[in-house]
Amino acid sequence: MISSAIELGSFGLLHAEETGTVQWRPALHYTPERNWMNDPNGLVFNNGLYHLFYQYNPKGNVWGNMSWGHATSPDLIHWNEHDVAMSANETEEIFSGSIVVDEHNTSRLGSANSSPLIALYTSAYKAGSGHPAGTQAQSLAYSQDEAQTWHPYDHNPVLTLSPESKNFRDPKISWYPKGGYWLLTTVVADAQVVKIYRSNNLLNWEFLSDFSLPGIPHQGALWEMSDLFPLPLDGDKNDQKWVMIVNVNPWSIAGGSGALYFVGGFDGKVFVPEHLPPAGSDPSQYLWLDHGADFYAAGTFAHEPHGKAVIMGWMSNWDYAEHVPTAPWKGAMALPRVLALKTIDGIPQLVFSPVDQYTSLVQGQPAARIETLTVSSSIKELDPSTQGTVQNIAVTIHPGAAQRAGLIIRGSAKGDVGTRIFYDTSNHTLTLDRSQSGETNFSSAFSKQHIVNLPLENGELRLTIIVDRNSVEVFANNGRAVITDLIFPTLDDNRISVFAEHGDATFNDLAITNLSDLTNIKQ
């Protein structure tokens, strides 16, 4: 286990002897000390700790030897990395899955004094396993000691297809209180199908239904990491809708991999989506968890103590994940987010906010503030007191008569480097442009601009921008849209500017909180 004095992944402190791309080690986002990481798995809260398991290669900085890494946090911000939880072996790799607390010991796998943690994961079988090489099926492991050790179930796999499949994966468990049973969603990735099951004991699973789309517009894409859960609409607990998340690769709104969602009804057996776009529609007609390039494999925490839907995603994209220029690690998690369901333009849609723990952290720190600043067809660099590489930026923009208005963050002294976040008044769009954000030539698939249609609200655009050493997360108009993107500037690229093109724009209530100094916080 990595000691809490090192605080790996919790504000990014490193071993003194570590070499590599220190300038891009995240401060606010979890990343392992070293080696490859992708999908979050087994997101669960238990006995005061949030557990993050994830796809991990213990042997290198590229995808392979898929095992489950493990980290814990009391607050979703400060993370401690632990030893590998479940390791690949001679006959199988441990692909994605989920964990629940079996509070009533329905599985009969618990000890006399505690409820077991139950993990369902995808066994990716190798030659000599008793299954054809490449077969994927759902297996079970359990822990009787608060996730310190895991034991494979004696009769794995607990769920497979007939005939067996090489693309049957990603089990996500939840409890369905109305029916008094466990729900499971899993996918046949290459068939673009979510399969829904039920169980009374987590061991024996009964098929309920399939969810797919008529006239699927993205044949050839993979459906992965599904999740199904209820949320109150507009805060009304008596009016609940169900949300189905489907992560797709490729065909996302920003290119490559991304996370779709659907809102509808679920009767305990069948999920029926509402307000589907016409068959054959392009990605812009669907609902997305994020409009940037780097938010994938997203799923919710089980047993969240406040009854909220808290989601976490992998902050990368399969288009270029293996080429991202970081060492000795590769891969990070996006900041956890809270989901709420609101009626927007007559349609139930998700809105997103950083978790309360992050918001409290920011509010507890001093901020550089500018009450009002008007810019006329120019770029204005802000005072040196606003400079930093790890920041929370809050601002309300009145684009006014300007054609475009926005900010340039992580800018260079010469002005040749910077990530531009701006509103286009004629197209009613918000754009994150990382074409000059630093190192960009490590992959031709590293897309440069990500755009979301977003109307102003009373002529205003409210932004919360979370800046880390190699990422930007933009929450717009109280979370109506989010854009998450990786960037790779130098540590000297630390300036902030505001700008307006072809007219005047006003920036109000600008608050810049520098979080770099918090890297020495201990739990």
DABELBEL-V720618 format. One record per pair of residues at least 24 apart in sequence whose C-alpha atoms are under 7 Angstrom apart, sorted by the first residue. I is the first residue (numbers start at 0). J is the second residue. D is the distance in whole Angstrom. If there is no record, write none. Layout:
# DABELBEL-V720618
I;J;D
I;J;D
This chain:
# DABELBEL-V720618
0;80;6
0;81;4
0;82;5
1;79;6
1;80;5
1;81;6
3;79;6
3;521;7
3;522;7
4;521;7
6;78;7
6;79;6
7;31;7
7;32;6
7;78;7
7;79;6
7;80;7
8;78;6
9;76;6
9;77;4
9;78;5
10;517;7
10;518;5
11;518;6
12;518;6
19;326;5
19;327;6
20;325;6
20;326;6
22;468;7
22;489;7
22;490;6
23;325;7
23;468;5
23;469;5
23;487;7
24;468;6
25;467;6
25;468;5
25;469;6
26;467;6
26;468;7
26;518;7
27;76;7
27;467;7
28;331;7
28;332;6
28;333;6
28;334;6
29;78;7
29;331;6
29;332;5
30;330;6
30;331;5
30;332;7
31;80;7
31;328;7
32;328;6
33;327;5
33;328;4
34;59;5
34;60;4
34;327;6
34;328;4
34;329;6
35;59;6
35;60;4
35;61;5
35;62;6
35;328;6
35;329;5
35;330;6
36;329;6
36;330;5
37;313;6
37;330;6
38;95;7
38;296;5
38;313;6
39;296;7
39;312;6
39;313;6
40;95;6
40;96;5
40;97;5
41;96;6
41;97;4
41;98;4
41;118;7
42;97;7
42;98;7
42;299;7
42;300;5
42;301;6
43;98;6
43;99;7
43;300;5
43;301;5
43;302;6
44;300;7
44;301;6
44;302;6
44;303;6
47;73;6
48;72;6
48;73;5
49;73;6
49;75;7
54;94;7
54;95;7
60;327;7
60;328;6
60;329;6
61;321;6
64;92;6
65;92;5
65;93;6
65;94;6
66;92;6
66;93;5
66;94;7
67;93;7
74;356;6
75;335;7
76;357;7
84;148;7
84;149;7
85;149;7
90;124;6
90;125;5
90;126;7
90;127;6
90;128;5
91;122;6
91;123;5
91;124;4
91;125;5
92;122;6
92;123;5
92;124;7
93;120;7
93;121;6
93;122;5
93;123;6
94;120;6
94;121;5
94;122;6
94;123;7
95;120;6
95;121;6
95;169;5
96;120;4
96;121;6
96;169;5
96;170;5
96;171;6
97;170;6
97;171;5
97;172;6
98;172;7
99;172;7
99;301;6
105;199;7
105;200;5
106;200;5
106;201;6
106;202;7
109;143;6
110;143;6
115;141;6
115;142;6
115;143;5
116;141;6
116;142;5
116;143;7
116;146;7
117;141;5
117;142;7
119;170;6
120;169;7
120;170;6
121;168;5
121;169;6
133;165;6
134;163;6
134;164;6
134;165;4
135;164;6
135;165;5
135;166;6
135;167;5
135;168;6
136;167;6
136;168;7
137;168;7
137;170;7
157;202;6
157;203;7
158;204;7
169;223;7
169;224;5
171;225;7
171;226;6
178;267;7
184;225;6
184;226;7
185;225;6
186;222;7
186;223;6
188;221;5
188;222;4
188;223;6
189;219;7
189;220;7
189;221;5
189;222;7
191;221;6
191;222;5
192;222;7
207;268;5
208;268;6
208;269;6
210;270;7
213;278;6
214;278;5
214;279;6
215;278;7
215;279;7
216;278;7
216;279;5
216;280;7
217;250;6
220;247;6
220;248;5
220;249;5
220;250;7
221;247;6
221;248;5
222;246;6
222;247;5
222;248;7
223;247;6
224;296;6
226;298;6
230;339;7
230;340;6
231;340;7
232;340;5
232;341;6
233;340;6
233;341;5
233;342;7
240;264;6
241;265;6
246;295;6
246;296;6
251;282;7
252;282;5
252;283;6
252;290;6
253;290;6
253;291;6
253;292;5
253;449;6
254;292;7
255;316;6
255;317;6
255;318;5
256;295;6
256;316;6
256;317;6
257;294;6
257;295;5
258;287;6
258;288;6
258;289;7
258;295;6
258;297;7
259;286;6
259;287;5
259;288;6
260;286;6
260;287;6
260;288;7
261;286;7
262;347;7
289;480;7
289;481;5
289;482;6
289;483;7
290;449;7
290;450;7
290;451;6
290;481;6
290;482;5
291;449;6
291;482;4
291;483;5
291;484;6
292;316;6
292;483;6
292;484;6
293;483;6
293;484;5
293;485;7
294;483;6
307;337;7
308;337;6
308;338;5
309;335;7
309;336;5
309;337;5
309;338;6
310;335;6
310;336;5
310;337;6
311;335;5
311;336;7
318;444;6
319;442;6
319;444;6
319;445;6
322;441;6
322;442;6
323;441;7
324;441;7
350;478;5
350;479;5
351;478;4
351;479;7
352;478;6
361;512;7
364;512;7
365;512;6
366;510;6
366;511;5
366;512;4
366;513;7
367;510;6
367;511;5
367;512;6
368;509;6
368;510;5
368;511;6
369;508;6
369;509;5
369;510;7
370;507;5
370;508;5
370;509;6
371;505;7
371;506;6
371;507;5
371;508;7
372;505;6
372;506;5
372;507;7
373;503;7
373;504;6
373;505;4
373;506;6
374;498;6
374;499;6
374;503;6
374;504;6
374;505;6
375;499;6
375;502;6
375;503;4
375;504;7
376;499;5
376;500;4
376;501;5
376;502;5
376;503;6
377;498;6
377;499;6
377;500;6
378;496;7
378;497;6
378;498;4
378;499;7
379;496;5
379;497;5
379;498;6
380;495;6
380;496;4
380;497;6
381;495;6
381;496;5
385;495;7
385;511;6
386;493;5
386;494;5
386;495;6
387;493;5
387;494;7
387;513;6
388;466;7
388;467;6
388;468;6
388;490;7
388;493;5
388;515;7
389;466;5
389;467;5
389;468;6
389;513;6
389;514;5
389;515;5
390;465;6
390;466;5
390;467;7
390;511;7
390;512;5
390;513;5
390;514;5
391;464;6
391;465;5
391;466;6
391;511;6
391;512;5
391;513;7
392;463;6
392;464;5
392;465;6
392;510;6
392;511;5
392;512;6
393;462;6
393;463;5
393;464;6
393;509;6
393;510;5
393;511;7
394;461;6
394;462;5
394;463;7
394;506;7
394;507;6
394;508;6
394;509;4
394;510;7
395;459;6
395;460;6
395;461;4
395;462;6
395;506;6
395;507;5
395;508;6
395;509;7
396;459;6
396;460;5
396;461;6
396;505;6
396;506;5
396;507;6
397;458;6
397;459;5
397;460;7
397;504;6
397;505;5
397;506;6
398;504;5
398;505;6
399;503;6
399;504;5
400;502;5
400;503;6
400;504;7
401;499;6
401;500;6
401;501;5
401;502;4
401;503;5
401;504;6
402;500;6
402;501;6
402;502;7
403;499;6
403;500;5
404;498;6
404;499;4
404;500;6
404;504;6
405;497;6
405;498;6
405;499;7
406;496;6
406;497;4
406;498;6
407;495;6
407;496;5
407;497;6
408;494;6
408;495;5
408;496;7
409;492;5
409;493;4
409;494;5
409;495;6
410;492;5
410;493;6
410;494;5
410;495;6
411;491;7
411;492;4
411;493;7
411;494;6
427;452;6
427;453;6
427;454;6
428;452;4
428;453;5
429;453;6
433;486;7
436;486;6
436;487;6
436;488;6
437;486;7
437;487;5
437;488;4
437;489;7
438;487;5
438;488;6
